[in-house]
Amino acid sequence: MRKGKGILILLILFLLLLVAAVGCGNDQKEVSNKAAQAETEKKKETPANEPREQTAAKDEKQQSEQAVFTRGEHDEAPDSLAIPVLMYHSINEDVKNNLIIPPNEFDEQMKWLKDNGYHPLYLRELGDILETGKNVPEKPIVITFDDGYLDNYTNAYPILKKYALPANIFVITSKIGADNHFDEQAMKEMAANGIEMESHTVHHPELNQLPYEAQLRELTDSKKCIETITGQEVNSICYPVGRYNEETERAAQEAGYRMGFTIENSTANKNQGMYRLKRLRVSPGIKLEAILPQ
């Protein structure tokens, strides 16, 4: 009898040990399954053997490519291009002449460009586009200002930022910070925030009235001055009062400019000559749709 009870106790102990072993095994299996699942999710998030830094860089590149694609970039024959380069001067309430546009009118024009799918270019982009016809955005346009008036900073710049539109200002370097023109600090701020600074000479002379060496100094010194202030390359010159001659073009090339702009009223095309590019004057009261090519 006692022997039978002993066997029964041993049997119960054996069963208890067996149950405990099975439970432990299941727990270990569950932990293992969870670990495997976590590893699978990790591989989905980060491709095998690819550091997270590379994945982030790839995502950024894809986003950048998508942003470029949204401009509708395509290739065209350079000879067929007719890119409007808008010519502004002052943006001011005191409209004393046809060089001054009221701020509310300028705001309406910039909003119209944005709403109608125009893509403003920097002048540093324009050169390649005109010469090669590569990567032309839908409805390309260039916004330029002559002289560097203070109201370009106080009135035009906030409106351009409002609509996220890049623009370009031709600066008379002897006027920086004087005679109602913006100063170096304003130049640096705008240059760092979507406004490209280009040259309008040092003293704003009629270049075709100067000997070659004097023309070259005007073009070289203004270019160096602007590049020193902004830390950015200057590649375009706008001829004061639209006056230039063959020596002006030669001086522009020698000084390191890629393009020269006149005040002749038309769209820009490389067949005009890269140092004889034309622009469209914007006068007060004019609707952009009336002067832009359809």
Backbone bond lengths (Angstrom), bond angles and torsions (degrees), N, CA, C in turn:
res aa  C-N    CA-C-N  psi(-1)  N-CA   C-N-CA  omega(-1)  CA-C   N-CA-C  phi
1 M - - - 1.462 - - 1.524 109.51 -
2 R 1.336 114.26 -50.50 1.469 117.25 178.79 1.518 110.31 -62.21
3 K 1.330 115.15 -35.66 1.458 118.87 179.62 1.518 111.00 -64.27
4 G 1.347 116.87 -38.68 1.471 121.10 179.56 1.506 111.02 -66.24
5 K 1.372 116.39 -40.99 1.462 118.85 178.51 1.527 110.87 -63.14
6 G 1.306 117.34 -39.22 1.482 120.68 179.83 1.511 111.52 -61.44
7 I 1.365 115.19 -41.87 1.466 119.26 179.73 1.524 109.98 -63.93
8 L 1.365 117.35 -40.20 1.449 122.29 -179.02 1.533 111.13 -63.34
9 I 1.354 115.70 -41.82 1.474 119.89 179.54 1.520 110.69 -63.59
10 L 1.341 115.15 -43.29 1.470 119.14 178.80 1.532 111.53 -61.74
11 L 1.356 115.43 -37.86 1.459 119.94 179.94 1.535 110.95 -65.74
12 I 1.322 116.02 -41.79 1.478 120.12 179.12 1.523 110.62 -63.83
13 L 1.359 115.77 -43.86 1.470 119.33 178.59 1.525 111.73 -60.82
14 F 1.324 116.32 -38.87 1.458 121.42 179.59 1.532 110.73 -63.12
15 L 1.377 114.74 -44.30 1.466 119.10 179.52 1.533 111.73 -63.01
16 L 1.343 116.98 -40.93 1.453 120.97 178.72 1.530 111.14 -61.69
17 L 1.314 117.20 -44.17 1.463 121.61 178.32 1.533 111.28 -62.25
18 L 1.345 116.06 -38.24 1.456 121.22 -179.41 1.538 110.79 -65.65
19 V 1.340 116.00 -43.22 1.471 120.42 178.82 1.530 111.20 -62.75
20 A 1.346 115.38 -43.09 1.473 119.52 179.80 1.514 111.59 -62.50
21 A 1.327 116.40 -39.82 1.463 120.54 -179.49 1.521 111.32 -65.46
22 V 1.332 117.10 -41.98 1.463 121.42 178.99 1.526 110.89 -63.01
23 G 1.354 117.30 -43.69 1.470 121.62 179.04 1.500 112.26 -61.07
24 C 1.300 117.40 -43.29 1.468 121.70 179.13 1.513 111.02 -62.91
25 G 1.341 114.74 -40.59 1.461 118.88 179.35 1.512 111.85 -62.89
26 N 1.342 115.86 -40.37 1.472 119.35 178.81 1.518 111.83 -64.65
27 D 1.370 115.69 -40.27 1.469 119.32 178.54 1.518 111.41 -61.10
28 Q 1.353 114.48 -43.58 1.469 118.73 -179.75 1.531 111.17 -64.92
29 K 1.344 115.19 -36.86 1.454 119.33 179.44 1.526 110.78 -65.82
30 E 1.370 115.95 -40.68 1.460 120.56 179.68 1.520 110.93 -64.08
31 V 1.359 116.96 -42.98 1.461 121.37 177.78 1.520 110.44 -61.37
32 S 1.329 115.57 -42.45 1.457 120.42 -179.48 1.529 111.17 -63.88
33 N 1.345 115.73 -41.70 1.470 119.58 179.21 1.526 111.65 -63.43
34 K 1.360 115.52 -42.19 1.463 119.50 179.03 1.524 111.14 -63.21
35 A 1.331 116.37 -40.59 1.473 120.19 179.25 1.519 111.13 -63.51
36 A 1.347 115.62 -41.26 1.460 119.80 179.87 1.525 111.09 -65.38
37 Q 1.347 115.43 -40.56 1.464 119.74 178.46 1.523 111.43 -62.60
38 A 1.344 116.47 -42.58 1.466 120.90 179.66 1.522 110.98 -62.89
39 E 1.326 116.26 -39.75 1.464 120.72 179.80 1.523 110.75 -65.53
40 T 1.354 116.16 -38.53 1.464 120.53 178.35 1.522 111.08 -63.10
41 E 1.350 116.81 -44.10 1.464 121.50 178.72 1.518 111.00 -62.25
42 K 1.332 115.67 -39.71 1.460 120.75 179.78 1.527 110.82 -62.85
43 K 1.363 115.73 -40.55 1.462 119.64 179.80 1.518 111.18 -67.10
44 K 1.347 115.62 -33.42 1.460 118.33 177.35 1.512 110.82 -65.25
45 E 1.347 116.74 -39.75 1.456 121.46 -177.79 1.515 111.42 -72.45
46 T 1.301 117.54 -42.37 1.459 122.20 -178.27 1.521 109.38 -124.30
47 P 1.352 119.38 114.73 1.458 121.35 -179.64 1.521 111.13 -55.23
48 A 1.351 114.86 152.46 1.463 120.98 -177.60 1.516 111.05 -57.23
49 N 1.318 114.85 136.62 1.472 122.95 175.95 1.529 112.99 63.45
50 E 1.326 119.37 18.09 1.467 121.37 178.89 1.522 109.99 -115.50
51 P 1.320 118.89 116.04 1.469 121.28 179.84 1.517 110.91 -61.14
52 R 1.318 115.77 154.03 1.465 121.15 -179.58 1.534 110.72 -60.68
53 E 1.352 117.46 -32.40 1.452 120.23 -179.43 1.529 110.49 -62.45
54 Q 1.365 115.41 -39.78 1.455 119.44 179.83 1.523 111.11 -68.06
55 T 1.331 115.95 -37.88 1.464 119.92 177.79 1.519 110.80 -62.57
56 A 1.345 116.76 -43.84 1.463 121.08 179.17 1.524 110.61 -62.58
57 A 1.349 116.15 -41.37 1.460 120.36 179.57 1.525 110.86 -64.30
58 K 1.349 115.70 -38.67 1.455 119.59 179.12 1.513 111.43 -65.35
59 D 1.340 116.53 -41.65 1.466 120.75 177.82 1.528 110.80 -61.37
60 E 1.364 115.48 -42.78 1.460 119.59 -179.86 1.519 110.81 -63.80
61 K 1.337 116.67 -40.02 1.452 120.88 179.39 1.526 110.89 -64.04
62 Q 1.345 116.41 -42.45 1.452 120.32 179.16 1.517 110.96 -62.54
63 Q 1.352 116.63 -40.54 1.450 120.34 178.16 1.521 110.90 -64.51
64 S 1.352 116.56 -39.82 1.458 120.96 179.14 1.521 110.71 -64.61
65 E 1.363 116.44 -42.93 1.452 120.39 178.79 1.516 111.07 -62.97
66 Q 1.343 116.01 -37.24 1.453 119.73 178.20 1.525 110.65 -65.38
67 A 1.345 116.39 -39.55 1.461 120.77 -179.90 1.522 110.50 -63.32
68 V 1.364 116.31 -41.45 1.466 120.16 178.19 1.519 110.29 -64.69
69 F 1.331 116.38 -41.28 1.448 121.13 -177.83 1.524 111.59 -60.89
70 T 1.323 116.57 -34.23 1.459 120.10 -177.20 1.532 111.88 -67.74
71 R 1.337 118.82 -16.23 1.469 120.43 175.56 1.523 110.87 -78.38
72 G 1.334 117.59 -4.21 1.454 120.59 179.21 1.512 112.98 66.11
73 E 1.333 117.75 38.84 1.462 120.57 -175.00 1.528 111.50 -67.07
74 H 1.326 114.96 141.26 1.454 121.87 -178.35 1.527 108.25 -154.55
75 D 1.304 116.79 174.03 1.467 121.65 179.06 1.528 109.90 -106.05
76 E 1.333 114.65 143.86 1.464 120.92 177.20 1.528 109.07 -136.98
77 A 1.315 115.68 159.93 1.468 119.83 173.14 1.530 108.05 -68.38
78 P 1.346 118.11 124.77 1.476 120.20 -177.20 1.525 113.57 -54.11
79 D 1.334 117.06 -36.16 1.464 120.08 -177.99 1.526 112.38 -63.48
80 S 1.333 116.56 -23.77 1.469 119.66 -176.27 1.528 113.10 -91.68
81 L 1.327 117.64 -6.33 1.458 120.37 -177.09 1.530 111.59 -70.97
82 A 1.320 115.11 140.43 1.476 121.04 175.28 1.525 105.91 -140.90
83 I 1.336 116.26 85.41 1.461 120.88 -172.84 1.525 110.00 -95.63
84 P 1.327 117.18 122.03 1.466 119.65 178.63 1.523 112.09 -73.35
85 V 1.330 115.99 127.99 1.463 122.43 174.63 1.528 106.33 -113.49
86 L 1.316 116.36 104.60 1.466 121.17 -176.56 1.525 110.58 -73.52
87 M 1.331 116.89 137.32 1.459 121.81 179.93 1.531 110.08 -114.20
88 Y 1.334 115.40 111.07 1.460 122.57 174.28 1.530 109.07 -111.69
89 H 1.325 115.86 164.73 1.457 121.16 172.26 1.525 109.75 -126.13
90 S 1.319 116.77 -80.04 1.467 122.17 -175.42 1.528 110.50 -112.39
91 I 1.345 115.69 142.42 1.470 121.83 175.21 1.521 106.38 -117.74
92 N 1.345 115.42 100.47 1.464 119.42 -168.80 1.529 110.71 -153.02
93 E 1.323 114.76 150.01 1.465 120.00 178.61 1.536 111.73 -68.22
94 D 1.326 117.05 -29.60 1.462 121.73 -175.87 1.531 109.36 -85.84
95 V 1.324 116.13 85.84 1.467 121.28 -175.28 1.531 108.91 -83.84
96 K 1.321 114.84 93.08 1.475 120.40 -177.19 1.523 112.64 -96.34
97 N 1.338 117.03 -17.16 1.462 120.37 -179.95 1.526 108.97 -155.48
98 N 1.338 116.48 -177.82 1.456 119.57 -174.57 1.528 113.42 -82.92
99 L 1.348 116.74 9.21 1.465 120.65 174.36 1.525 111.88 -95.67
100 I 1.326 117.13 -4.11 1.467 121.24 -174.00 1.530 110.04 -112.77
101 I 1.351 115.50 127.24 1.455 122.41 178.00 1.526 108.50 -111.62
102 P 1.336 118.80 131.04 1.468 119.72 176.85 1.535 111.01 -63.90
103 P 1.332 118.06 145.05 1.472 120.95 -178.56 1.527 113.93 -56.30
104 N 1.342 117.69 -40.12 1.466 119.04 -179.05 1.528 111.51 -65.95
105 E 1.327 116.21 -33.39 1.463 120.65 177.41 1.527 110.29 -70.53
106 F 1.327 116.12 -41.99 1.460 120.33 177.67 1.533 110.06 -62.42
107 D 1.329 117.09 -41.50 1.465 121.52 177.57 1.526 110.48 -58.61
108 E 1.329 116.90 -45.79 1.465 120.95 179.09 1.524 111.31 -60.91
109 Q 1.326 116.16 -39.42 1.465 119.74 -179.83 1.531 111.82 -66.69
110 M 1.331 116.83 -43.53 1.454 120.25 179.72 1.533 111.01 -66.13
111 K 1.317 116.20 -38.91 1.471 120.12 176.72 1.525 109.92 -63.58
112 W 1.325 116.74 -40.46 1.464 120.83 178.88 1.531 110.90 -62.12
113 L 1.326 116.70 -43.33 1.464 119.75 177.45 1.529 110.88 -59.74
114 K 1.330 116.12 -45.65 1.462 121.41 -179.11 1.530 110.89 -63.78
115 D 1.311 116.12 -47.63 1.469 120.99 -176.72 1.519 112.24 -66.80
116 N 1.322 117.34 -26.14 1.467 120.63 -176.38 1.527 113.45 -101.51
117 G 1.311 116.34 16.04 1.462 120.25 169.60 1.509 116.96 77.18
118 Y 1.344 118.05 22.18 1.462 119.93 176.24 1.530 109.92 -78.37
119 H 1.328 115.77 149.96 1.461 121.50 -179.27 1.528 109.57 -123.21
120 P 1.336 117.56 95.33 1.469 120.97 179.52 1.530 111.83 -63.28
121 L 1.330 114.81 142.58 1.465 122.31 -177.54 1.525 110.39 -112.15
122 Y 1.329 115.11 151.86 1.458 120.24 164.26 1.527 107.43 -78.41
123 L 1.323 116.26 153.52 1.461 119.06 176.83 1.522 111.25 -63.97
124 R 1.328 117.03 -29.02 1.469 118.88 177.73 1.531 111.56 -65.33
125 E 1.335 117.72 -23.32 1.463 121.81 175.09 1.521 111.38 -83.85
126 L 1.317 116.20 -34.65 1.460 121.16 -172.09 1.524 112.94 -61.02
127 G 1.340 117.14 -39.44 1.461 119.96 -177.20 1.520 112.67 -56.50
128 D 1.326 116.76 -50.22 1.469 120.86 179.57 1.523 111.10 -62.21
129 I 1.323 116.25 -42.29 1.460 119.95 -177.94 1.523 111.04 -63.17
130 L 1.332 117.03 -45.86 1.463 120.12 -179.32 1.528 111.67 -63.29
131 E 1.321 117.15 -40.14 1.462 120.36 -174.15 1.524 113.33 -81.28
132 T 1.347 117.19 -31.42 1.469 119.40 -174.45 1.518 113.98 -111.89
133 G 1.324 117.26 -24.86 1.465 119.42 -174.81 1.511 113.59 73.18
134 K 1.341 117.03 12.45 1.464 121.53 -177.76 1.535 110.53 -92.17
135 N 1.338 115.30 145.75 1.473 122.11 173.52 1.533 112.66 54.98
136 V 1.315 115.34 47.30 1.462 120.53 178.21 1.535 108.54 -83.99
137 P 1.323 118.71 120.97 1.467 119.01 177.97 1.524 110.91 -73.01
138 E 1.328 115.80 161.85 1.460 119.51 173.27 1.541 108.85 -63.62
139 K 1.308 116.07 137.35 1.457 122.93 178.16 1.532 111.99 48.75
140 P 1.335 117.78 61.52 1.460 119.77 178.07 1.519 111.02 -70.92
141 I 1.323 116.17 147.14 1.454 121.77 178.33 1.523 107.73 -156.19
142 V 1.330 117.40 154.56 1.465 121.75 178.24 1.525 108.12 -125.35
143 I 1.323 116.84 132.47 1.460 122.60 178.00 1.526 108.12 -105.31
144 T 1.331 117.31 120.23 1.469 120.76 179.31 1.525 110.83 -127.57
145 F 1.335 114.70 152.38 1.464 123.00 174.72 1.528 107.72 -127.71
146 D 1.315 117.45 140.13 1.464 122.17 176.92 1.528 110.66 -102.26
147 D 1.325 116.35 141.08 1.460 126.06 166.56 1.531 115.23 97.00
148 G 1.322 118.62 -36.62 1.471 119.68 179.80 1.519 113.55 85.66
149 Y 1.333 116.09 42.93 1.461 119.97 179.19 1.529 111.39 -66.47
150 L 1.325 115.72 151.83 1.460 121.50 179.34 1.523 111.41 -57.96
151 D 1.343 116.74 -36.41 1.467 118.39 -178.07 1.531 112.99 -70.04
152 N 1.333 117.56 -13.30 1.463 118.90 170.25 1.527 110.30 -62.40
153 Y 1.349 114.31 -35.13 1.467 120.78 179.20 1.529 111.81 -82.20
154 T 1.341 117.08 -45.25 1.466 120.21 -173.61 1.529 112.81 -80.31
155 N 1.332 117.91 -31.06 1.464 120.55 -175.36 1.526 114.30 -111.74
156 A 1.330 117.21 -48.84 1.471 119.56 -176.03 1.523 112.42 -74.90
157 Y 1.321 116.39 -44.24 1.471 121.21 -175.66 1.538 112.95 -56.30
158 P 1.345 120.34 -46.89 1.471 119.31 177.84 1.534 113.17 -61.13
159 I 1.325 116.86 -34.86 1.470 120.44 179.59 1.528 110.07 -70.04
160 L 1.322 116.99 -41.96 1.465 120.49 177.76 1.525 110.50 -62.45
161 K 1.329 117.11 -40.04 1.471 120.39 176.76 1.521 110.77 -65.60
162 K 1.309 116.88 -39.06 1.470 122.22 -179.37 1.528 111.26 -56.23
163 Y 1.322 116.36 -40.21 1.460 120.53 -178.59 1.536 112.74 -102.27
164 A 1.337 116.54 6.71 1.480 121.98 178.74 1.525 111.55 54.68
165 L 1.343 115.94 48.87 1.462 121.30 -178.86 1.526 110.39 -110.11
166 P 1.328 118.46 124.69 1.464 120.22 174.88 1.521 111.35 -73.71
167 A 1.341 116.13 151.99 1.462 120.83 -179.86 1.523 109.33 -149.40
168 N 1.337 115.72 175.71 1.466 122.05 -175.27 1.531 108.69 -138.04
169 I 1.341 116.21 137.16 1.463 120.66 179.74 1.531 109.77 -122.17
170 F 1.345 116.34 126.92 1.459 122.13 174.36 1.531 108.09 -88.27
171 V 1.335 116.31 115.16 1.465 122.57 -169.68 1.532 111.39 -102.42
172 I 1.340 116.42 133.00 1.467 122.19 168.90 1.532 106.12 -86.60
173 T 1.317 117.58 109.79 1.473 118.63 -167.83 1.527 113.53 -70.10
174 S 1.336 119.22 -27.61 1.463 119.52 178.40 1.524 111.87 -71.85
175 K 1.340 116.89 -13.51 1.463 121.44 -178.27 1.532 112.73 -98.36
176 I 1.304 117.95 -1.52 1.464 120.20 -176.85 1.527 109.98 -59.75
177 G 1.324 116.58 120.61 1.463 121.39 179.19 1.517 114.32 77.49
178 A 1.349 118.39 11.04 1.476 120.55 -177.96 1.522 110.17 -137.62
179 D 1.336 115.20 157.40 1.466 121.13 172.78 1.528 113.35 50.30
180 N 1.321 116.04 50.22 1.459 121.46 175.84 1.530 113.52 65.17
181 H 1.328 116.13 31.44 1.459 121.95 173.91 1.533 108.91 -115.48
182 F 1.338 116.46 151.19 1.472 118.97 -177.40 1.527 111.43 -69.24
183 D 1.349 115.55 158.52 1.467 120.78 -175.13 1.529 111.55 -97.91
184 E 1.334 115.65 -177.27 1.458 121.29 -176.74 1.525 112.00 -62.13
185 Q 1.341 116.73 -39.57 1.452 119.49 -178.45 1.526 110.92 -62.51
186 A 1.319 116.09 -41.50 1.465 119.97 177.15 1.530 110.92 -64.84
187 M 1.337 115.86 -39.60 1.466 119.89 177.31 1.515 111.41 -58.80
188 K 1.335 115.46 -47.36 1.472 119.73 -179.08 1.525 111.20 -62.13
189 E 1.330 115.99 -43.73 1.468 119.65 -179.64 1.522 111.22 -61.71
190 M 1.322 115.94 -48.80 1.464 118.83 -178.50 1.524 111.57 -65.97
191 A 1.335 116.95 -40.15 1.461 120.30 -179.69 1.522 111.67 -62.67
192 A 1.328 116.52 -29.58 1.468 120.90 179.29 1.520 112.12 -84.97
193 N 1.336 116.93 -4.50 1.461 119.95 -174.14 1.533 112.88 -135.75
194 G 1.321 115.86 47.39 1.454 119.28 168.12 1.511 117.68 94.52
195 I 1.349 117.84 5.13 1.465 119.89 178.74 1.529 108.70 -117.36
196 E 1.308 117.01 119.81 1.464 121.80 -178.04 1.530 109.79 -89.50
197 M 1.334 116.18 132.82 1.467 121.44 -179.56 1.532 110.46 -98.78
198 E 1.320 115.87 126.40 1.454 121.54 179.48 1.528 109.36 -127.46
199 S 1.326 117.66 179.43 1.468 121.41 -169.70 1.525 113.67 -98.81
200 H 1.348 113.68 139.93 1.465 122.41 171.80 1.533 108.63 -126.35
201 T 1.345 115.48 30.09 1.468 127.09 -178.25 1.536 111.58 76.33
202 V 1.328 115.04 179.73 1.470 120.86 179.85 1.531 110.83 -83.97
203 H 1.352 116.66 -49.93 1.466 120.85 -171.65 1.526 114.60 -115.97
204 H 1.336 118.37 4.16 1.460 122.70 178.60 1.537 112.28 62.14
205 P 1.339 118.39 47.16 1.464 119.86 178.06 1.530 111.07 -86.01
206 E 1.318 116.49 165.70 1.460 120.68 168.75 1.528 106.61 -78.95
207 L 1.308 115.36 102.93 1.469 120.48 -169.10 1.525 112.62 -60.64
208 N 1.315 118.16 -33.96 1.464 119.48 -177.71 1.525 112.93 -69.17
209 Q 1.352 117.21 -7.56 1.464 121.33 176.85 1.535 111.74 -94.51
210 L 1.329 117.39 -3.53 1.469 121.51 -176.92 1.521 110.92 -103.89
211 P 1.361 117.25 150.38 1.465 119.79 171.69 1.528 109.83 -66.97
212 Y 1.302 115.32 163.27 1.470 120.40 -173.21 1.525 112.21 -55.66
213 E 1.328 118.69 -46.35 1.468 120.88 -175.45 1.526 111.49 -63.84
214 A 1.329 116.77 -36.41 1.468 119.96 177.82 1.530 110.74 -68.84
215 Q 1.310 116.48 -38.92 1.466 119.92 175.61 1.531 110.49 -61.00
216 L 1.321 115.87 -45.20 1.458 120.59 -177.99 1.532 110.52 -61.79
217 R 1.332 117.90 -39.43 1.469 120.85 178.45 1.526 110.88 -63.82
218 E 1.327 116.70 -43.94 1.463 120.53 178.98 1.531 110.83 -57.87
219 L 1.304 115.73 -42.51 1.467 120.32 -176.21 1.526 111.89 -77.09
220 T 1.341 115.88 -40.27 1.471 119.85 -178.00 1.525 111.50 -71.21
221 D 1.332 116.63 -47.00 1.469 120.22 -175.50 1.529 112.14 -66.57
222 S 1.325 117.24 -39.53 1.473 119.48 179.61 1.529 110.35 -67.00
223 K 1.307 116.50 -39.03 1.470 121.03 179.04 1.532 110.65 -61.56
224 K 1.325 116.25 -47.56 1.466 120.61 -179.91 1.520 111.39 -63.21
225 C 1.332 116.70 -40.79 1.461 121.42 -178.44 1.535 110.91 -60.87
226 I 1.316 116.33 -48.70 1.465 120.62 -177.91 1.525 110.62 -65.84
227 E 1.318 116.77 -41.87 1.469 120.03 179.92 1.528 111.29 -64.12
228 T 1.329 116.65 -35.68 1.468 120.45 178.18 1.528 110.79 -66.25
229 I 1.323 117.14 -40.62 1.471 121.18 -178.30 1.521 111.87 -71.34
230 T 1.330 116.98 -45.80 1.469 120.20 -172.47 1.526 113.89 -93.87
231 G 1.341 116.60 -21.95 1.461 118.83 -174.84 1.517 112.76 74.44
232 Q 1.333 117.01 13.21 1.459 121.87 -178.40 1.527 110.40 -121.38
233 E 1.328 115.57 148.94 1.459 120.56 -177.46 1.530 110.99 -69.41
234 V 1.320 115.57 139.25 1.464 122.74 174.50 1.525 107.45 -102.50
235 N 1.342 116.34 123.19 1.469 118.36 -176.01 1.523 114.07 -121.56
236 S 1.353 116.98 -1.75 1.470 119.09 -175.91 1.523 111.43 -132.97
237 I 1.330 115.28 145.85 1.459 122.53 176.31 1.535 108.03 -123.47
238 C 1.312 115.94 137.66 1.463 121.70 173.61 1.527 107.17 -110.65
239 Y 1.322 117.51 124.04 1.454 121.57 -174.97 1.540 110.69 -76.26
240 P 1.336 117.84 123.87 1.472 120.60 179.77 1.527 111.97 -56.64
241 V 1.310 115.81 133.43 1.461 124.14 -179.58 1.530 111.44 56.75
242 G 1.313 116.71 14.75 1.457 120.94 179.27 1.514 115.04 71.87
243 R 1.338 117.35 12.53 1.468 121.05 -176.15 1.535 110.37 -90.35
244 Y 1.329 115.08 128.38 1.470 120.43 177.82 1.524 108.73 -162.07
245 N 1.322 115.46 167.84 1.462 121.33 174.63 1.533 108.35 -145.80
246 E 1.310 116.89 -171.73 1.466 119.85 -177.71 1.522 111.64 -63.08
247 E 1.331 116.86 -34.00 1.466 119.79 178.28 1.540 110.77 -67.32
248 T 1.333 116.75 -32.54 1.461 120.71 176.90 1.527 109.92 -62.81
249 E 1.317 115.50 -44.43 1.469 119.67 179.12 1.531 110.45 -62.88
250 R 1.326 116.06 -41.65 1.473 119.68 179.28 1.526 110.66 -65.44
251 A 1.324 116.99 -39.90 1.465 121.00 178.88 1.525 110.73 -66.30
252 A 1.334 117.25 -39.42 1.463 120.90 178.88 1.524 110.62 -61.80
253 Q 1.311 115.82 -42.27 1.463 119.47 179.23 1.522 110.72 -66.87
254 E 1.346 116.74 -43.59 1.462 120.10 -179.52 1.532 111.42 -65.74
255 A 1.312 117.91 -34.54 1.465 121.94 -179.25 1.520 112.51 -74.30
256 G 1.325 117.26 -10.82 1.460 120.27 176.15 1.513 115.52 100.37
257 Y 1.329 116.90 14.73 1.466 119.90 175.74 1.525 109.90 -82.18
258 R 1.315 114.38 150.45 1.463 119.66 177.48 1.526 111.64 -98.32
259 M 1.356 115.28 -29.07 1.463 120.06 -177.14 1.514 110.95 -138.10
260 G 1.336 115.71 149.46 1.452 121.93 173.27 1.515 108.91 -127.52
261 F 1.347 116.61 137.36 1.459 120.91 -175.27 1.517 112.13 -116.59
262 T 1.322 114.43 140.29 1.451 122.46 178.61 1.535 108.62 -105.42
263 I 1.343 115.52 -171.76 1.465 119.80 172.89 1.531 110.06 -113.91
264 E 1.343 115.83 14.97 1.465 119.98 175.76 1.518 108.81 -67.43
265 N 1.313 116.22 136.88 1.465 122.15 -167.67 1.530 112.13 -88.69
266 S 1.346 115.26 99.72 1.465 120.20 175.29 1.529 108.13 -173.54
267 T 1.309 116.21 174.60 1.456 120.61 173.40 1.531 109.70 -77.52
268 A 1.331 116.45 165.17 1.471 121.19 -176.13 1.529 111.31 -95.47
269 N 1.326 114.79 137.84 1.461 122.85 176.79 1.525 107.82 -149.63
270 K 1.323 117.04 142.40 1.471 119.81 -174.78 1.524 112.88 -62.50
271 N 1.336 118.09 -22.42 1.463 120.58 -179.24 1.529 112.42 -70.27
272 Q 1.338 117.22 -14.03 1.470 120.37 172.46 1.525 110.04 -69.64
273 G 1.349 115.70 -21.18 1.457 122.34 -170.75 1.519 107.84 104.73
274 M 1.316 118.08 132.86 1.466 121.02 -174.96 1.525 112.38 -69.32
275 Y 1.339 117.17 -10.38 1.466 120.71 175.30 1.530 111.89 -111.73
276 R 1.353 114.41 17.55 1.467 119.94 178.23 1.534 109.90 -136.83
277 L 1.301 117.38 33.45 1.460 120.84 -174.33 1.525 111.77 -71.37
278 K 1.318 115.35 141.69 1.462 121.40 -174.78 1.531 111.08 -98.29
279 R 1.340 115.16 161.60 1.463 121.20 179.87 1.524 110.00 -136.44
280 L 1.330 115.08 170.48 1.462 121.56 177.86 1.521 109.03 -110.59
281 R 1.320 116.79 117.04 1.460 120.84 179.54 1.534 110.11 -73.44
282 V 1.340 115.12 133.50 1.465 120.51 175.40 1.526 108.20 -106.43
283 S 1.322 116.40 116.72 1.465 122.30 -179.76 1.524 109.72 -107.81
284 P 1.329 117.59 158.43 1.462 119.87 179.88 1.530 111.75 -59.56
285 G 1.338 115.22 139.69 1.459 120.73 178.31 1.510 115.14 87.06
286 I 1.344 117.94 -6.86 1.459 121.46 -178.43 1.534 110.16 -89.40
287 K 1.322 116.34 134.64 1.459 121.84 173.57 1.532 109.23 -85.50
288 L 1.321 116.81 135.11 1.462 119.59 -178.28 1.526 111.66 -60.00
289 E 1.338 116.69 -35.22 1.461 118.56 -178.96 1.525 112.38 -63.92
290 A 1.341 115.76 -18.34 1.469 119.55 179.85 1.529 112.16 -81.53
291 I 1.349 117.56 -22.61 1.467 119.15 -176.99 1.521 113.06 -110.49
292 L 1.328 117.78 -14.05 1.452 120.05 -178.72 1.526 110.48 -85.06
293 P 1.347 117.04 143.76 1.470 119.45 178.69 1.520 110.87 -64.63
294 Q 1.302 116.43 140.49 1.462 121.59 -178.89 1.530 110.74 -93.13
